[in-house]
Amino acid sequence: MRLPFALSISTLVVLATANPLAKRAAIDDCLSSAAVPVDKPGSTDWQQDANPFNQRLPYKPVAIVVPKTTEHVQAAVSCAAKVGVKVNPKSGGHSYASFGLGGEDGHMVVELDRMNQVTVDSTMQIATVQAGARLGHVATSLYQQGKRAFSHGTCPGVGVAGHALHGGFGFSSHTHGLALDWMVGATVVLANATAVNCSETEHPDLFWALRGAGSNFGIVTTFRFNTFAAPSQVTTFQVNLPWNSASQIASGWATLQNWVQTSMPSELNMRIFGSGSQTQLQGMYYGGTGGLQSAISPLLSNLGASLSNAQATDWMSAFSYYTYGQQVDVGHPYNQVETFFSKSLVTSALPTNVLQAAGQYWVSQAKPNQRQWYIIVDMYGGQNAAIPKISADTMSYAYRDKLFLFEFYDRVAGGSYPSNGFSFLNGWVNTFTSNLNSSQWGMYINYADPTMNRTEAQQNYWRQSLPRLQQIKAQVDPTELFYYPQSIQPAK
């Protein structure tokens, strides 16, 4: 395949316009001459690939590339740079802010979900995973190839690329860490259209940046992950919490917090799940029901709660349990959509006044809300957790020292999201952040909040890693070819 190195006079005239969508003819000509597969505008594939997971945030791409090889991605990036179009990779398309579609009109989308192969080296037990594979397909393929696994989330339609490049938390993370902790290498296409392999020994600065902020520096086409032997037995479970008043929430949460910090065993993975109808502990235990009962009984005694729905099963059945009936091994096309607003937090242990304020908000503001909201509070850190055991300077992911990971999610069953909905979640998050200093909290870009301005978002997502990330951005993408409204700005 040849890369396009020259543009016609007529194409250059088109490039003079300030409207990115007006560059469609130029980018189409360039991609066609380079034999890069694309979606035809208006086609079924275009409509599927341009349809956002978050229906609140639709955007109009100038082109949608559907590569099958790394060389296709290189050629597409070369075209975008010459024509002057911003570029965004899209793996699973689950960006809460539609950043895979650019976060604004007029970008070239590189739709990666046709590149979804997963293979395991039977000797080294290294998984080679193409960037368009979705988590359900990854989990299924690894299990079929020697009952292997690595740590990641349980939503089967989420793409491995965005998930792993920015963290990758799931029901294995208390035991085995984040998805990016298992990454040992990647092939990435840079803004100059070169493809480089990076690891701790090859382009180590770039590899550091990819593991926490990867969408800012290029397009990863292939990952290499270490794997572990999937456990032979996993127990899924729920615990109904008697959290009906603000005082019950505050006191119960304080009890839980102390246990997570000091006593929660590494084999246990657990979260609070709260909605308008119930509040539960949900989780997975790596072992049988007897081991789970021994591990969790001291906590439940103090909470005045009891274990329910404990089911011992194998690894893939446990994965399926938390997909809530969705197809597990999913690829293209993928059509799940919702209309919602979401926010995130990562926090240290919470002082009493914060627990009281959060509990009061939960009872007075959240419970009366009739929309389909939920809050998830993941047991993220603590003395026996895997995440804090990796040095904070090993990779750009910023939050090794925190105790909880929060997802706040507010959705509607149909129609438009209401304008007064934003204040609901903003107010809830503010009950935490207004009583904490910046060293005690941050935000998780995998639950991106597009209402933040760029400066605020960069600080909240990357904290102490941001200055070095900005230096690396200036080295590999000084013109911001890979851009979205909250992307990392290159150092001046």
N, C-alpha and C positions, 0 to 999 in steps of 0.2 A: 504494500500500500504506500502511495506517495503522499507526503504532506504538502499542502498548498503553500507556495511561497510568494505568489504574486496575485494581485487583484486587478480587475479590469478598470478602465476609466469610469464606466458607468457605475461600477460597484463603489468606487471611491466617492462618487457624487452622493450615493445613498448614505454613506458613512457620515456625511456632513450634518445630517439631521440630528437633533438632540433627543428624539424619541426612540428609545430602544426597540419598540415594536416595529418601527419603520425600517429596521435593519433586517427584517425577515428575509427579503430577497437575497441580500448579500450573504447572510449566514447559510441560507439554503443552497446557494450556488457553491459556496466553499465546501460544505459538507458533502454535497453531491459529487464534486470533483475529487474528493478524497475517499469516496465510496464508504462513507460512514452511515450505518443504518439509522433511520429516523422514523418517527411517527409522522404520518401525513396529517396536516392540520384538518380538523373536522372528522377524522376517522374514528372508529371505535377505540382503537388503541390510544389515540390522542385524548379522547374524552376520558378514558379510564386513567391514564397516566397523569392527566392534569387535574383530576378530581381530588380535592384535598381530604385527608382524614378529618380534619377540623373544618366542617362546612362553613364556619364563621369566617374563614380566611381563604377565599379563592383568589388565585392570581393567574395572569395570562403570560405563559412563557412565549418567548420569541421563537424557540425551537425546542423540541424534545428529542434527544439522542438516545438510542437504545442499543448500546454497544454489546458485542459478544466477546470482545477481546480487549486486552490492555492497549493494543495498537489503535483500535477504534477510539478509545478514550483520548489517547495522545493526539490523534488527528483532530478530534472535536475541540480539544483545548486549544490547539494551534489556530483553528478557524476562529474561535471566539476571541482570542487575543488579537488577531489581525483585524477583525471586524469591529472590535470594541464593545463586546457584550459580556456581561458578568456571567459567571458559571456557578452552578450548584449541583453537587451530587445528590441523588435521591435513591436510597436503598429500600427501606420499607415504606417510606412516605408517612410515617407516624409523627413527624414533627408537630408538636402542639401549636407552633407558630407558623406552620407551612414554610419553614426555611428551606426544605428540599425543593420547593417551587420558587425560591428566591426571596420570599418574604415581601415581594413587591412585583409589579409587572415588568416584563421585558427581559428576563434572564434566559439563558440557555440551561435547560435541565438535562442532566445526564442520568437517565433512568436506568439503574443498574440491575433491576430484578430479573433480567434474562441471564445474568451471570450469577449462578447460584450453586455451583458444584461444591461438594464437601468430600474431602478424602482424608484418610488417616494413614500415616506411615506406621505400619504394623511393628516396625523395629523401634523407632524413636518415639512412637505415640504422639507425634506432632500432627495436628489437624490443619490442613490447608483449606481455607474457606474463602470462596469468592464473595465479593462485597455485597452482592445482591441477594444473598441467601437470607431467608427469614428465620427467626429463632426456632419455630416449630420444626422447620426442615433441618436446621442445624442439629437440634437435639435428636431427631429421628435418625438422621444419617450417622451421627456419632455412635448412637446406641447400636445400630445395625452393624457397624464396623468395629466389633470387639467390645461392645458395652462400655464405651468411653463417654466422657462428658467434660465440659468445663463450666465455670460458674457464669450464669446469665439469668435474665428474667424469664417469665413464664407466658407472656403474651405472644402467641404463636405468629402473629402477623408482623411483629416489629422486625425491622431489618437489622442484621447483625452489625452493620457499619456504624450508623449513628449511635446505636446502643453502646457498642464497645468503645468507640473513640471518645466518648464523653463520660464514661463510668461503667454502667452496666450492672445495676443492682438487681437482685432477685432472691428467691427463697433458698439459695445456696450460699449467699454472700457472708452470712455470719460465720459459716464454716469454712468457706473457700475463697472469700474475697470477691472483688469486682471482676467483670469480664476483662477489663483492660489489664488486670493483674496477671492474666494467663497469656497475654499477647507477647510473643517472642520475636515477631518480625512482621513486616508489611511491605508490599509493593505499592508505591504511590506515584501518581502522575503529577508533576509540578507545573507551575504556571508557564514555564518555558517549554512545555510539552515533552520533557524528558521523563522517563520512568526510572525510579531508583528503588533499590531494596534498602530498607533500614531496619536496624536492630540495635542492641546495646553496643555493637562493635562497628556497624555500618551506619554512617550518618547519625550518630547517637543524639545530637541536638534535635534533629528532626524527629527521631523516635521518641524522645522525651516529650516534645510538643504534641505529637499525635495522641499520646496516651493521656487524654484529658481535654483536648481542644482540637481534635483532628480535622474537623470540617473546615478549618480556617487556612489550611496549608497546602491542600491539594486534593486529589481524588484517589483514595485507596481502592485498588482493584482486587487485591488478594491479601488475606490475613494468614498468619501462622500462629496457632495457639498451642500451648501445652495442654494436655488433657489429664484427667484422673479417671480411675476405674469407678464407674457408676456404682453406688452402693446397692447391695443385693436386696435390701429392705428399707423402705421409707414409710413413715407413718404421717398421714395428714390428719389435722385436727382443728377443732374450733372450741372456744370457751366463751359463753355468753357472759358479758360483764354487767353487773347491776349499777350502771352509771346513769342514773336518772336525774340527778341534781348536780348543781355546780360543785357542791362540797364533796359529793361522791366521786366526781371526775377528778378533782384536785387531789384528794387523799389517795384514791386508787392509783392514779398516775404516779404520785410520789412513791408509793410502795413498789410499783412496777419498775420505776426508774432506778431505785436503789438495788433491786435484784438484778437488773440488766447490767449495771455497772460492776457488780461484785460476784454474782453467782450464776448467771445464765450460762449453761454449758455450750461449748463450741458446736456440738452436734445439733443444737436447736436453732431453728430459723423461724422468726415470728414477727407479727405486726398487729397493731390495733387497726381495726376496720370499723369506722363509724358512719352511719347514714341516718336518715330520718326515722327509720324503723328499728334499728338495732345497733348495738355496739359489741364487737367481738374481739377476742384474740384469735388470729388465724395463723397456721403455720405448718411446717414440716419438721419432722425429727428424723435424723439419720440413724435408724434402728427400729426396733419393734415397739409395740404398745407398752410392754412392761418397762422398758427403758424410759419411754416418754413419761409414764406415770411417776416414776421415781424422780425424774429430772424436774418436773413441773409442779409436783405436789406441794412443796413448801411455798411457792408463789401463790397457788390457788387457795391455800389455807388462809393466807394473809389477805387475799382479795375477796374472800367470801364467795368464791365461784367454783365451778366444777367442770371437769373435762367432758366434752361431748363430741360425737361424730369422729372418734379416733379410728382410723382405718389403716392397717398395715398393708402395703402393696409394693410393687416394684418401681423402679426409677421412672419409667415412661408413664405408668399409670398415675404416679404422683404428679408428674408434669401435667398430664391431661386434666387432673382434678381441678387445677386452678386456671384452666382455660375456659371454664364455665360453658362447656358444650361447643366451643368453636372447633373447627377443623384444625388438627395439629400440624400436619405436614402440608403447608400451604405455600403456593408460589404465585405466578402470574396467571390470570388477573386476580387482584385482591380488591374487594369492593366494600370493606367495612368503613363506615363513616359515622361521625357524631357531630353535634353542634354544642360547643362548650367553651368555657374559660377555665384555666387552671393556673395554679401557682405552686411553688415549692419552698421548702426550707431544709437546711441541715443545721442542727443546733447541738450545742453542748448540753450537759445536764441542766435542767430548768429549775430556777429558784421558785420558792413557794408563791411569790406574788405573780409570777408568770403563769404557773399552773392554775391559780385561782382566776386570773383574768381570762385565760383560755377556756376554762370550764364554764365561766359565766357567759362568755360569748356563745359557746356551744349550745347552752340551754336557752338563752334568750333570743339569739339571732338565727342559729342554724336549724334547730329543731322545728321552729315554726315555718321554715322555708319549705314550700311545697314542690320545688324543683328536685331533680334527681341528683342531688349533691352527695359527695362522700368525702371523707378524710381518711387517709392512710398514714399511719405513723410506724415506720419500720424500725425494728430493734437493730441498729446499725453498728454500734460500737460496744465498748465495755471491755472488761479485763480479759475475757476469753474469745473476743471477736478477732477475725482474720484481718479485717480492713486496717486497723491501727498498727498492725505488726509490720507493715511495709513502710519504709522510711518516706517521709513526705517529699523529699527532694529527688526521689527516684523517677518520678514522672510528673507531668504538669497538673494532674488531678489534684485539687486544692484541699480536700477535706478528709484527712486521715484521722483527725483527732476528735471527731464529733460522735455524739451518742445516738441521735435520732435523725432519720430522713423522712420528711413529710411530703405528701402530695395532697393538695386541696383541689377538688374537681367539682365543677358545677355545670350541669348540662340540661338541655331541654329535649323533650321527646319529639318535637316538631316545630316548624316555624323558625323565626329568628331569635337569637339570644337577646334578652332584654337589656337595655342600656343601663338599668339600675343593678344589674347582676354583678358588675365589676366591683362595686363598693362592698358587696357581701364578702367576697374572698379577700379583697384588700384589707377590709376591716379585721378579719380573722387573723391574717398574717401580722397585722400591725399590733395585735395584742401580744405577740411574741417579741417582735423586733423593737418595739418602743421601750421595752424593759430590758433589753440586752445590748451589749456593745458589739461592734463589728467583728471582734475576734471570737464571739460566741455563736455567730450564725453566718450562713451564706445561702446560696441558692444553687439548684441542680439544673443544668441546661437541658437535660433530657426531658424535663417538664418545663419547657421554655415559656416565659411570660413576655409576649411581644409588646405589652403596654409600657415596659421600662424603656427609657432612652438608652442610647448606646453606651454612654459613660457609666451609667448606673448598672447596666447589665454586665459589662465587662468586670467591674469591681465585684459584683455579687457572685458571678459564676467562677471567677478565677483568683480572686484575692492576691495572695503573695506570689502566685505564679505569673501574674499579668506582665510585669516588666520584662521578664525573660521571653515570654511569648511574643511580646511586641517586637523585641529585637530579632527573633527568628522570623517573624512575619516580614520584617523589613528586608531580610536576607533572601527569602525564597519567593515572596509575592509582594514586592514593594508597590505595585500599581493596583493591588486589591482586585485581581481577576476573580478570586474566590471571595465573594462578598455576600453578606446578608445584613439586614439592618442592625444586628447586634454583634456582628463579627469583630474580631480583634483588629484594632488599628495598628498599622506598622509604626515602629518608633521613628521619630523624626531625625 
